[in-house]
């Protein structure tokens, strides 16, 4: 069988198995609009979604618009997000992003991937998250879990997140990109851990060339 075709079939079977195991897979950041999701995603870098979700309710009550975020003093925002770690850079990125949104995008998060990746604090992972989760468009969201699992499952040999994104886009139908991303993240958080993955309890272990070897 053609190697690419074989990988496509494996990816399809992996998605089938993960969908059955995690029917509620989705973004675990709590938000009510695209701007809130963008801020939460920036805060989630090197931080758990659980911690971010503890911090954001008060922030989202206080800061309603991009202008609100942009005009808040750096030191004030730093103190409010300190518990998420790397708070200086995160505060800087949030303020810069919101200033740019207010200046050039009517205070709104664009729904175009190519535009999103030009914005301060928005890399391809966050851009795809916004596209997939806030706007319901197809996106491959390569976070640390997705990268680890796609390598363990033999779906990519690359380590660079951007290359992994394009590798997986070539293996999956566009309609499945977002679902596959959320299922992979759920699986990485609940079973295929970075250390001591639970291979015996894995719903796709029969499809994984790394099963029992990590």
N, CA and C atoms as a LAMMPS dump frame, in Angstrom:
ITEM: TIMESTEP
0
ITEM: NUMBER OF ATOMS
642
ITEM: BOX BOUNDS ff ff ff
-5.0000000000000000e+02 5.0000000000000000e+02
-5.0000000000000000e+02 5.0000000000000000e+02
-5.0000000000000000e+02 5.0000000000000000e+02
ITEM: ATOMS id mol type element x y z
1 1 1 N 0.839 -1.206 0
2 1 2 C 0 0 0
3 1 3 C 0.874 1.256 0
4 2 1 N 0.446 2.252 -0.707
5 2 2 C 1.143 3.531 -0.712
6 2 3 C 1.3 4.032 0.729
7 3 1 N 2.529 4.442 1.134
8 3 2 C 2.752 4.853 2.531
9 3 3 C 1.829 5.988 2.979
10 4 1 N 1.606 6.953 2.116
11 4 2 C 0.731 8.075 2.481
12 4 3 C -0.704 7.607 2.675
13 5 1 N -1.145 6.722 1.795
14 5 2 C -2.505 6.184 1.924
15 5 3 C -2.65 5.39 3.214
16 6 1 N -1.612 4.637 3.569
17 6 2 C -1.636 3.859 4.813
18 6 3 C -1.737 4.787 6.03
19 7 1 N -1 5.906 5.993
20 7 2 C -1.065 6.868 7.095
21 7 3 C -2.434 7.516 7.183
22 8 1 N -3.02 7.805 6.041
23 8 2 C -4.361 8.392 6.037
24 8 3 C -5.373 7.444 6.657
25 9 1 N -5.244 6.169 6.334
26 9 2 C -6.166 5.179 6.903
27 9 3 C -5.949 5.046 8.406
28 10 1 N -4.695 5.086 8.836
29 10 2 C -4.43 4.999 10.273
30 10 3 C -4.982 6.224 10.99
31 11 1 N -4.771 7.399 10.417
32 11 2 C -5.282 8.623 11.031
33 11 3 C -6.8 8.578 11.158
34 12 1 N -7.467 8.068 10.134
35 12 2 C -8.927 7.962 10.172
36 12 3 C -9.378 7.013 11.275
37 13 1 N -8.654 5.9 11.433
38 13 2 C -9.001 4.929 12.471
39 13 3 C -8.703 5.489 13.865
40 14 1 N -7.611 6.24 13.972
41 14 2 C -7.288 6.886 15.25
42 14 3 C -8.413 7.836 15.637
43 15 1 N -8.865 8.646 14.688
44 15 2 C -9.952 9.58 14.983
45 15 3 C -11.215 8.835 15.387
46 16 1 N -11.515 7.753 14.711
47 16 2 C -12.703 6.965 15.048
48 16 3 C -12.621 6.454 16.484
49 17 1 N -11.444 5.94 16.856
50 17 2 C -11.261 5.418 18.209
51 17 3 C -11.314 6.498 19.267
52 18 1 N -10.708 7.657 18.98
53 18 2 C -10.699 8.734 19.958
54 18 3 C -12.072 9.394 20.088
55 19 1 N -12.794 9.486 18.987
56 19 2 C -14.151 10.031 19.06
57 19 3 C -15.034 9.178 19.977
58 20 1 N -14.879 7.87 19.868
59 20 2 C -15.67 6.97 20.706
60 20 3 C -15.28 7.114 22.175
61 21 1 N -13.979 7.308 22.411
62 21 2 C -13.489 7.41 23.791
63 21 3 C -13.794 8.765 24.417
64 22 1 N -13.792 9.823 23.591
65 22 2 C -13.97 11.183 24.11
66 22 3 C -15.052 11.92 23.305
67 23 1 N -16.296 11.525 23.46
68 23 2 C -17.37 12.15 22.671
69 23 3 C -17.584 13.626 23
70 24 1 N -17.076 14.06 24.162
71 24 2 C -17.245 15.458 24.568
72 24 3 C -15.981 16.28 24.342
73 25 1 N -15.04 15.767 23.545
74 25 2 C -13.778 16.474 23.327
75 25 3 C -14.012 17.87 22.758
76 26 1 N -13.305 18.834 23.328
77 26 2 C -13.427 20.212 22.866
78 26 3 C -12.47 21.091 23.648
79 27 1 N -12.461 22.356 23.347
80 27 2 C -11.602 23.296 24.061
81 27 3 C -12.049 23.382 25.521
82 28 1 N -11.082 23.294 26.445
83 28 2 C -11.424 23.33 27.872
84 28 3 C -11.233 24.709 28.503
85 29 1 N -10.848 25.685 27.699
86 29 2 C -10.819 27.065 28.176
87 29 3 C -12.252 27.605 28.173
88 30 1 N -12.598 28.351 29.21
89 30 2 C -13.952 28.897 29.319
90 30 3 C -13.956 30.316 28.748
91 31 1 N -14.861 30.567 27.808
92 31 2 C -14.927 31.879 27.158
93 31 3 C -16.333 32.082 26.621
94 32 1 N -16.663 33.327 26.306
95 32 2 C -17.987 33.612 25.745
96 32 3 C -17.924 34.33 24.407
97 33 1 N -16.722 34.699 23.965
98 33 2 C -16.562 35.341 22.663
99 33 3 C -15.12 35.16 22.185
100 34 1 N -14.838 35.428 20.913
101 34 2 C -13.498 35.197 20.372
102 34 3 C -12.388 35.972 21.087
103 35 1 N -12.668 37.189 21.519
104 35 2 C -11.647 37.966 22.221
105 35 3 C -11.272 37.299 23.535
106 36 1 N -12.273 36.84 24.274
107 36 2 C -11.985 36.145 25.532
108 36 3 C -11.17 34.882 25.283
109 37 1 N -11.474 34.162 24.225
110 37 2 C -10.704 32.961 23.916
111 37 3 C -9.258 33.316 23.576
112 38 1 N -9.05 34.385 22.829
113 38 2 C -7.69 34.796 22.486
114 38 3 C -6.883 35.126 23.739
115 39 1 N -7.489 35.855 24.66
116 39 2 C -6.808 36.198 25.913
117 39 3 C -6.524 34.941 26.723
118 40 1 N -7.513 34.072 26.843
119 40 2 C -7.322 32.83 27.6
120 40 3 C -6.231 31.977 26.983
121 41 1 N -6.174 31.94 25.656
122 41 2 C -5.151 31.137 24.978
123 41 3 C -3.757 31.687 25.25
124 42 1 N -3.614 32.993 25.253
125 42 2 C -2.317 33.589 25.585
126 42 3 C -1.934 33.247 27.02
127 43 1 N -2.89 33.318 27.93
128 43 2 C -2.61 32.999 29.335
129 43 3 C -2.267 31.524 29.534
130 44 1 N -2.749 30.664 28.638
131 44 2 C -2.568 29.215 28.83
132 44 3 C -1.173 28.725 28.459
133 45 1 N -0.346 29.581 27.868
134 45 2 C 1.025 29.168 27.529
135 45 3 C 1.781 28.805 28.807
136 46 1 N 2.322 27.586 28.84
137 46 2 C 3.06 27.102 30.013
138 46 3 C 2.208 27.169 31.285
139 47 1 N 0.912 26.966 31.116
140 47 2 C -0.012 27.003 32.26
141 47 3 C -1.172 26.077 31.955
142 48 1 N -1.789 25.525 32.977
143 48 2 C -2.913 24.62 32.748
144 48 3 C -4.187 25.4 32.447
145 49 1 N -5.069 24.786 31.677
146 49 2 C -6.368 25.397 31.419
147 49 3 C -7.141 25.599 32.718
148 50 1 N -6.966 24.674 33.647
149 50 2 C -7.666 24.776 34.928
150 50 3 C -7.275 26.062 35.656
151 51 1 N -5.995 26.366 35.686
152 51 2 C -5.524 27.584 36.341
153 51 3 C -6.041 28.815 35.606
154 52 1 N -5.979 28.794 34.287
155 52 2 C -6.474 29.929 33.494
156 52 3 C -7.948 30.171 33.771
157 53 1 N -8.71 29.096 33.853
158 53 2 C -10.152 29.228 34.09
159 53 3 C -10.485 29.763 35.482
160 54 1 N -9.542 29.671 36.4
161 54 2 C -9.733 30.276 37.721
162 54 3 C -9.484 31.782 37.683
163 55 1 N -8.603 32.195 36.78
164 55 2 C -8.18 33.597 36.705
165 55 3 C -9.103 34.439 35.824
166 56 1 N -9.598 33.847 34.735
167 56 2 C -10.285 34.652 33.727
168 56 3 C -11.676 35.192 34.103
169 57 1 N -12.464 34.533 34.94
170 57 2 C -13.798 35.102 35.211
171 57 3 C -13.759 36.553 35.693
172 58 1 N -12.889 36.859 36.639
173 58 2 C -12.784 38.238 37.142
174 58 3 C -12.271 39.17 36.05
175 59 1 N -11.318 38.681 35.257
176 59 2 C -10.781 39.497 34.165
177 59 3 C -11.852 39.821 33.132
178 60 1 N -12.636 38.817 32.772
179 60 2 C -13.639 39.019 31.73
180 60 3 C -14.795 39.903 32.2
181 61 1 N -15.013 39.942 33.508
182 61 2 C -16.015 40.879 34.03
183 61 3 C -15.494 42.319 33.966
184 62 1 N -14.202 42.467 34.172
185 62 2 C -13.586 43.798 34.206
186 62 3 C -13.297 44.349 32.815
187 63 1 N -12.754 43.485 31.958
188 63 2 C -12.34 43.916 30.615
189 63 3 C -13.331 43.369 29.581
190 64 1 N -14.153 44.23 29.043
191 64 2 C -15.225 43.802 28.138
192 64 3 C -14.849 43.938 26.668
193 65 1 N -13.956 44.868 26.36
194 65 2 C -13.612 45.156 24.971
195 65 3 C -12.1 45.157 24.782
196 66 1 N -11.686 45.141 23.524
197 66 2 C -10.256 45.228 23.228
198 66 3 C -9.674 46.53 23.775
199 67 1 N -10.447 47.599 23.692
200 67 2 C -9.98 48.888 24.213
201 67 3 C -9.727 48.82 25.718
202 68 1 N -10.579 48.091 26.429
203 68 2 C -10.395 47.944 27.877
204 68 3 C -9.051 47.293 28.194
205 69 1 N -8.747 46.226 27.479
206 69 2 C -7.474 45.528 27.693
207 69 3 C -6.29 46.414 27.304
208 70 1 N -6.407 47.094 26.17
209 70 2 C -5.291 47.875 25.637
210 70 3 C -4.902 49.031 26.552
211 71 1 N -5.886 49.64 27.217
212 71 2 C -5.588 50.842 28.009
213 71 3 C -5.224 50.533 29.459
214 72 1 N -5.36 49.281 29.884
215 72 2 C -5 48.972 31.268
216 72 3 C -3.485 49.045 31.43
217 73 1 N -2.987 49.608 32.516
218 73 2 C -1.543 49.706 32.724
219 73 3 C -0.878 48.326 32.784
220 74 1 N 0.323 48.239 32.269
221 74 2 C 1.061 46.982 32.229
222 74 3 C 1.182 46.354 33.614
223 75 1 N 1.534 47.177 34.614
224 75 2 C 1.763 46.615 35.946
225 75 3 C 0.474 46.091 36.574
226 76 1 N -0.655 46.725 36.26
227 76 2 C -1.94 46.263 36.792
228 76 3 C -2.292 44.894 36.219
229 77 1 N -2.165 44.769 34.907
230 77 2 C -2.492 43.484 34.277
231 77 3 C -1.525 42.398 34.728
232 78 1 N -0.267 42.746 34.869
233 78 2 C 0.721 41.768 35.361
234 78 3 C 0.287 41.201 36.705
235 79 1 N -0.136 42.068 37.598
236 79 2 C -0.518 41.6 38.942
237 79 3 C -1.753 40.714 38.884
238 80 1 N -2.639 40.979 37.937
239 80 2 C -3.886 40.224 37.839
240 80 3 C -3.684 38.836 37.221
241 81 1 N -2.632 38.669 36.422
242 81 2 C -2.408 37.379 35.759
243 81 3 C -1.158 36.673 36.274
244 82 1 N -0.586 37.173 37.335
245 82 2 C 0.699 36.653 37.842
246 82 3 C 0.675 35.137 38.037
247 83 1 N -0.436 34.601 38.529
248 83 2 C -0.484 33.171 38.872
249 83 3 C -0.425 32.258 37.65
250 84 1 N -0.565 32.82 36.445
251 84 2 C -0.489 31.989 35.237
252 84 3 C 0.951 31.817 34.746
253 85 1 N 1.901 32.524 35.369
254 85 2 C 3.289 32.421 34.966
255 85 3 C 3.609 33.278 33.751
256 86 1 N 4.9 33.606 33.598
257 86 2 C 5.362 34.407 32.457
258 86 3 C 4.467 35.634 32.268
259 87 1 N 4.07 36.229 33.38
260 87 2 C 3.015 37.243 33.367
261 87 3 C 3.435 38.537 32.677
262 88 1 N 4.722 38.852 32.668
263 88 2 C 5.15 40.094 32.004
264 88 3 C 4.946 40.003 30.499
265 89 1 N 5.439 38.923 29.904
266 89 2 C 5.271 38.763 28.458
267 89 3 C 3.804 38.587 28.086
268 90 1 N 3.061 37.862 28.909
269 90 2 C 1.646 37.649 28.612
270 90 3 C 0.877 38.97 28.656
271 91 1 N 1.147 39.777 29.665
272 91 2 C 0.476 41.075 29.76
273 91 3 C 0.852 41.955 28.564
274 92 1 N 2.11 41.935 28.21
275 92 2 C 2.57 42.72 27.06
276 92 3 C 1.87 42.275 25.774
277 93 1 N 1.781 40.96 25.58
278 93 2 C 1.148 40.429 24.37
279 93 3 C -0.348 40.734 24.314
280 94 1 N -1.022 40.589 25.448
281 94 2 C -2.459 40.875 25.488
282 94 3 C -2.726 42.335 25.17
283 95 1 N -1.956 43.226 25.777
284 95 2 C -2.157 44.659 25.549
285 95 3 C -1.836 45.032 24.097
286 96 1 N -0.756 44.455 23.558
287 96 2 C -0.377 44.748 22.168
288 96 3 C -1.415 44.203 21.191
289 97 1 N -1.881 42.989 21.453
290 97 2 C -2.914 42.401 20.598
291 97 3 C -4.152 43.275 20.585
292 98 1 N -4.605 43.67 21.746
293 98 2 C -5.854 44.422 21.833
294 98 3 C -5.707 45.831 21.267
295 99 1 N -4.529 46.413 21.394
296 99 2 C -4.292 47.717 20.771
297 99 3 C -4.373 47.597 19.246
298 100 1 N -3.803 46.538 18.719
299 100 2 C -3.852 46.295 17.275
300 100 3 C -5.286 46.029 16.818
301 101 1 N -6.026 45.251 17.583
302 101 2 C -7.418 44.978 17.234
303 101 3 C -8.241 46.264 17.216
304 102 1 N -8.018 47.08 18.22
305 102 2 C -8.771 48.329 18.318
306 102 3 C -8.408 49.279 17.174
307 103 1 N -7.143 49.291 16.813
308 103 2 C -6.668 50.225 15.781
309 103 3 C -7.081 49.814 14.375
310 104 1 N -6.959 48.505 14.072
311 104 2 C -7.089 48.065 12.679
312 104 3 C -8.193 47.054 12.396
313 105 1 N -8.857 46.542 13.432
314 105 2 C -9.836 45.477 13.199
315 105 3 C -11.166 45.725 13.908
316 106 1 N -11.442 46.967 14.203
317 106 2 C -12.713 47.297 14.837
318 106 3 C -12.901 46.662 16.198
319 107 1 N -11.779 46.319 16.853
320 107 2 C -11.844 45.719 18.182
321 107 3 C -12.224 44.251 18.181
322 108 1 N -12.282 43.646 16.986
323 108 2 C -12.727 42.26 16.87
324 108 3 C -11.591 41.33 16.452
325 109 1 N -11.688 40.077 16.877
326 109 2 C -10.749 39.042 16.45
327 109 3 C -11.102 38.63 15.019
328 110 1 N -10.167 38.728 14.073
329 110 2 C -10.452 38.308 12.694
330 110 3 C -10.734 36.801 12.625
331 111 1 N -11.45 36.402 11.585
332 111 2 C -11.744 34.978 11.403
333 111 3 C -10.951 34.395 10.243
334 112 1 N -9.822 35.024 9.939
335 112 2 C -8.957 34.603 8.836
336 112 3 C -7.595 34.206 9.402
337 113 1 N -7.178 32.968 9.144
338 113 2 C -5.927 32.449 9.707
339 113 3 C -4.73 33.295 9.306
340 114 1 N -4.659 33.68 8.045
341 114 2 C -3.512 34.447 7.562
342 114 3 C -3.424 35.818 8.221
343 115 1 N -4.555 36.386 8.577
344 115 2 C -4.555 37.665 9.289
345 115 3 C -4.216 37.448 10.761
346 116 1 N -4.772 36.416 11.344
347 116 2 C -4.538 36.142 12.762
348 116 3 C -3.061 35.979 13.095
349 117 1 N -2.33 35.279 12.243
350 117 2 C -0.921 35.002 12.566
351 117 3 C -0.034 36.239 12.445
352 118 1 N -0.579 37.346 11.952
353 118 2 C 0.191 38.597 11.915
354 118 3 C 0 39.417 13.184
355 119 1 N -0.919 38.991 14.049
356 119 2 C -1.244 39.781 15.239
357 119 3 C -0.289 39.481 16.396
358 120 1 N -0.022 40.457 17.254
359 120 2 C 0.85 40.228 18.415
360 120 3 C 0.312 39.107 19.307
361 121 1 N 1.208 38.22 19.721
362 121 2 C 0.825 37.164 20.66
363 121 3 C 0.074 36.001 20.058
364 122 1 N -0.164 36.017 18.732
365 122 2 C -0.941 34.961 18.081
366 122 3 C -0.057 34.165 17.123
367 123 1 N 0.341 32.97 17.538
368 123 2 C 1.069 32.066 16.654
369 123 3 C 0.092 31.16 15.926
370 124 1 N 0.605 30.214 15.186
371 124 2 C -0.262 29.337 14.398
372 124 3 C -1.159 28.479 15.287
373 125 1 N -0.64 28.022 16.43
374 125 2 C -1.467 27.193 17.31
375 125 3 C -2.69 27.969 17.785
376 126 1 N -2.461 29.176 18.3
377 126 2 C -3.573 29.984 18.8
378 126 3 C -4.498 30.409 17.668
379 127 1 N -3.922 30.726 16.514
380 127 2 C -4.75 31.111 15.363
381 127 3 C -5.677 29.973 14.952
382 128 1 N -5.138 28.769 14.902
383 128 2 C -5.97 27.609 14.557
384 128 3 C -7.013 27.329 15.63
385 129 1 N -6.645 27.537 16.898
386 129 2 C -7.612 27.367 17.984
387 129 3 C -8.78 28.34 17.818
388 130 1 N -8.468 29.574 17.497
389 130 2 C -9.512 30.582 17.306
390 130 3 C -10.389 30.242 16.105
391 131 1 N -9.754 29.862 15.015
392 131 2 C -10.492 29.507 13.808
393 131 3 C -11.446 28.34 14.086
394 132 1 N -10.91 27.316 14.773
395 132 2 C -11.689 26.093 14.996
396 132 3 C -12.75 26.261 16.076
397 133 1 N -12.383 26.926 17.171
398 133 2 C -13.24 26.942 18.356
399 133 3 C -14.176 28.145 18.409
400 134 1 N -13.677 29.299 18.004
401 134 2 C -14.516 30.498 18.05
402 134 3 C -15.369 30.659 16.804
403 135 1 N -14.845 30.172 15.655
404 135 2 C -15.537 30.419 14.395
405 135 3 C -16.015 29.159 13.679
406 136 1 N -15.74 27.991 14.245
407 136 2 C -16.262 26.755 13.679
408 136 3 C -15.702 26.39 12.32
409 137 1 N -14.507 26.888 12.02
410 137 2 C -13.852 26.539 10.763
411 137 3 C -12.801 25.461 11.024
412 138 1 N -12.366 24.733 10.006
413 138 2 C -11.375 23.674 10.212
414 138 3 C -10.018 24.226 10.638
415 139 1 N -9.411 23.591 11.636
416 139 2 C -8.082 23.997 12.081
417 139 3 C -7.363 22.85 12.77
418 140 1 N -6.064 22.742 12.541
419 140 2 C -5.221 21.76 13.23
420 140 3 C -4.47 22.51 14.327
421 141 1 N -4.729 22.139 15.573
422 141 2 C -4.209 22.868 16.734
423 141 3 C -3.059 22.068 17.347
424 142 1 N -1.833 22.444 17.005
425 142 2 C -0.671 21.665 17.444
426 142 3 C -0.125 22.224 18.756
427 143 1 N -0.656 21.705 19.855
428 143 2 C -0.078 22.047 21.147
429 143 3 C 0.902 20.948 21.537
430 144 1 N 1.396 20.981 22.769
431 144 2 C 2.406 19.984 23.174
432 144 3 C 1.856 18.556 23.176
433 145 1 N 0.566 18.407 23.526
434 145 2 C -0.041 17.074 23.505
435 145 3 C -0.173 16.565 22.066
436 146 1 N -0.653 17.409 21.187
437 146 2 C -0.842 17.014 19.789
438 146 3 C 0.495 16.618 19.172
439 147 1 N 1.525 17.389 19.458
440 147 2 C 2.851 17.083 18.897
441 147 3 C 3.346 15.73 19.394
442 148 1 N 3.24 15.495 20.688
443 148 2 C 3.709 14.235 21.27
444 148 3 C 2.947 13.046 20.699
445 149 1 N 1.637 13.156 20.646
446 149 2 C 0.823 12.026 20.195
447 149 3 C 0.978 11.747 18.713
448 150 1 N 1.05 12.785 17.907
449 150 2 C 1.185 12.565 16.47
450 150 3 C 2.509 11.883 16.153
451 151 1 N 3.532 12.171 16.959
452 151 2 C 4.818 11.487 16.787
453 151 3 C 4.731 10.04 17.266
454 152 1 N 4.155 9.829 18.432
455 152 2 C 4.046 8.462 18.962
456 152 3 C 3.2 7.573 18.049
457 153 1 N 2.177 8.162 17.451
458 153 2 C 1.304 7.391 16.564
459 153 3 C 1.907 7.19 15.177
460 154 1 N 3.078 7.755 14.963
461 154 2 C 3.75 7.581 13.686
462 154 3 C 3.12 8.353 12.546
463 155 1 N 2.391 9.429 12.88
464 155 2 C 1.713 10.212 11.85
465 155 3 C 2.594 11.332 11.309
466 156 1 N 3.699 11.593 11.979
467 156 2 C 4.665 12.583 11.51
468 156 3 C 6.037 12.232 12.062
469 157 1 N 7.061 12.63 11.326
470 157 2 C 8.433 12.471 11.801
471 157 3 C 9.023 13.824 12.181
472 158 1 N 8.23 14.85 12.019
473 158 2 C 8.706 16.205 12.305
474 158 3 C 8.527 16.558 13.771
475 159 1 N 9.335 17.505 14.223
476 159 2 C 9.234 18.008 15.591
477 159 3 C 8.734 19.445 15.602
478 160 1 N 8.892 20.141 14.492
479 160 2 C 8.45 21.524 14.39
480 160 3 C 6.916 21.58 14.301
481 161 1 N 6.27 22.345 15.17
482 161 2 C 4.797 22.377 15.188
483 161 3 C 4.167 22.771 13.848
484 162 1 N 4.785 23.724 13.151
485 162 2 C 4.221 24.148 11.868
486 162 3 C 4.267 23.015 10.843
487 163 1 N 5.368 22.276 10.833
488 163 2 C 5.48 21.157 9.897
489 163 3 C 4.51 20.034 10.268
490 164 1 N 4.34 19.812 11.564
491 164 2 C 3.373 18.804 12.015
492 164 3 C 1.969 19.197 11.568
493 165 1 N 1.64 20.466 11.706
494 165 2 C 0.322 20.945 11.273
495 165 3 C 0.067 20.586 9.809
496 166 1 N 1.029 20.874 8.956
497 166 2 C 0.83 20.621 7.526
498 166 3 C 0.884 19.127 7.199
499 167 1 N 1.676 18.367 7.957
500 167 2 C 1.681 16.908 7.771
501 167 3 C 0.296 16.335 8.029
502 168 1 N -0.315 16.762 9.132
503 168 2 C -1.624 16.213 9.498
504 168 3 C -2.735 16.74 8.599
505 169 1 N -2.599 17.957 8.136
506 169 2 C -3.586 18.482 7.189
507 169 3 C -3.606 17.647 5.912
508 170 1 N -2.451 17.096 5.557
509 170 2 C -2.36 16.274 4.351
510 170 3 C -2.943 14.875 4.558
511 171 1 N -3.075 14.459 5.83
512 171 2 C -3.564 13.11 6.118
513 171 3 C -5.062 13.059 6.393
514 172 1 N -5.637 14.188 6.802
515 172 2 C -7.034 14.193 7.244
516 172 3 C -7.912 15.056 6.346
517 173 1 N -9.156 14.659 6.139
518 173 2 C -10.094 15.536 5.441
519 173 3 C -10.258 16.834 6.224
520 174 1 N -10.409 17.923 5.534
521 174 2 C -10.499 19.229 6.188
522 174 3 C -11.6 19.266 7.24
523 175 1 N -12.706 18.594 6.99
524 175 2 C -13.84 18.603 7.918
525 175 3 C -13.491 17.964 9.263
526 176 1 N -12.423 17.159 9.293
527 176 2 C -12.052 16.45 10.523
528 176 3 C -10.919 17.124 11.288
529 177 1 N -10.348 18.177 10.756
530 177 2 C -9.177 18.78 11.387
531 177 3 C -9.437 19.196 12.838
532 178 1 N -10.514 19.92 13.064
533 178 2 C -10.771 20.449 14.411
534 178 3 C -11.095 19.329 15.397
535 179 1 N -11.93 18.401 14.974
536 179 2 C -12.324 17.291 15.834
537 179 3 C -11.108 16.448 16.207
538 180 1 N -10.272 16.172 15.224
539 180 2 C -9.059 15.397 15.48
540 180 3 C -8.181 16.123 16.506
541 181 1 N -8.041 17.436 16.355
542 181 2 C -7.213 18.218 17.273
543 181 3 C -7.72 18.109 18.706
544 182 1 N -9.008 18.321 18.895
545 182 2 C -9.559 18.27 20.253
546 182 3 C -9.463 16.868 20.856
547 183 1 N -9.691 15.853 20.038
548 183 2 C -9.587 14.471 20.526
549 183 3 C -8.155 14.143 20.942
550 184 1 N -7.194 14.606 20.173
551 184 2 C -5.788 14.34 20.496
552 184 3 C -5.398 15.01 21.815
553 185 1 N -5.843 16.235 22.015
554 185 2 C -5.522 16.94 23.254
555 185 3 C -6.175 16.246 24.45
556 186 1 N -7.43 15.861 24.305
557 186 2 C -8.101 15.121 25.376
558 186 3 C -7.329 13.843 25.711
559 187 1 N -6.924 13.124 24.693
560 187 2 C -6.212 11.858 24.9
561 187 3 C -4.86 12.096 25.577
562 188 1 N -4.186 13.157 25.176
563 188 2 C -2.892 13.471 25.785
564 188 3 C -3.011 13.84 27.247
565 189 1 N -4.13 14.473 27.605
566 189 2 C -4.324 14.896 28.991
567 189 3 C -4.865 13.783 29.886
568 190 1 N -5.488 12.787 29.283
569 190 2 C -6.183 11.765 30.074
570 190 3 C -5.575 10.374 29.999
571 191 1 N -4.711 10.141 29.027
572 191 2 C -4.203 8.778 28.858
573 191 3 C -2.753 8.729 28.373
574 192 1 N -2.473 9.377 27.248
575 192 2 C -1.136 9.291 26.651
576 192 3 C -0.237 10.387 27.22
577 193 1 N 0.106 10.226 28.498
578 193 2 C 0.88 11.233 29.211
579 193 3 C 2.309 11.309 28.683
580 194 1 N 2.952 12.458 28.922
581 194 2 C 4.338 12.61 28.488
582 194 3 C 5.223 11.57 29.162
583 195 1 N 4.988 11.371 30.449
584 195 2 C 5.722 10.337 31.192
585 195 3 C 4.728 9.242 31.577
586 196 1 N 5.13 8.038 31.428
587 196 2 C 4.309 6.875 31.789
588 196 3 C 2.92 6.913 31.144
589 197 1 N 2.872 6.889 29.817
590 197 2 C 1.554 6.833 29.16
591 197 3 C 0.823 5.558 29.548
592 198 1 N -0.487 5.652 29.644
593 198 2 C -1.312 4.508 30.032
594 198 3 C -1.631 3.661 28.796
595 199 1 N -0.624 2.976 28.29
596 199 2 C -0.827 2.175 27.072
597 199 3 C -1.884 1.079 27.242
598 200 1 N -1.917 0.365 28.378
599 200 2 C -2.949 -0.676 28.518
600 200 3 C -4.368 -0.131 28.427
601 201 1 N -4.575 1.123 28.859
602 201 2 C -5.908 1.693 28.829
603 201 3 C -6.19 2.537 27.598
604 202 1 N -5.283 2.497 26.633
605 202 2 C -5.405 3.357 25.454
606 202 3 C -6.404 2.791 24.444
607 203 1 N -7.374 3.607 23.998
608 203 2 C -8.369 3.12 23.039
609 203 3 C -7.831 2.933 21.627
610 204 1 N -6.616 3.445 21.358
611 204 2 C -6.051 3.295 20.008
612 204 3 C -4.684 2.607 20.045
613 205 1 N -4.445 1.814 21.095
614 205 2 C -3.136 1.18 21.227
615 205 3 C -2.809 0.238 20.073
616 206 1 N -3.817 -0.38 19.485
617 206 2 C -3.581 -1.299 18.363
618 206 3 C -3.147 -0.572 17.094
619 207 1 N -3.301 0.743 17.094
620 207 2 C -2.908 1.547 15.94
621 207 3 C -1.596 2.288 16.191
622 208 1 N -1.04 2.111 17.363
623 208 2 C 0.12 2.918 17.784
624 208 3 C 1.402 2.116 17.755
625 209 1 N 2.358 2.509 16.913
626 209 2 C 3.634 1.794 16.86
627 209 3 C 4.486 1.984 18.11
628 210 1 N 4.137 2.955 18.958
629 210 2 C 4.89 3.218 20.178
630 210 3 C 4.295 2.552 21.404
631 211 1 N 3.154 1.896 21.275
632 211 2 C 2.461 1.321 22.428
633 211 3 C 3.367 0.363 23.204
634 212 1 N 3.484 0.607 24.497
635 212 2 C 4.283 -0.255 25.349
636 212 3 C 5.775 -0.022 25.258
637 213 1 N 6.201 0.949 24.457
638 213 2 C 7.632 1.175 24.26
639 213 3 C 8.111 2.48 24.869
640 214 1 N 7.183 3.319 25.329
641 214 2 C 7.567 4.65 25.823
642 214 3 C 7.918 4.61 27.311
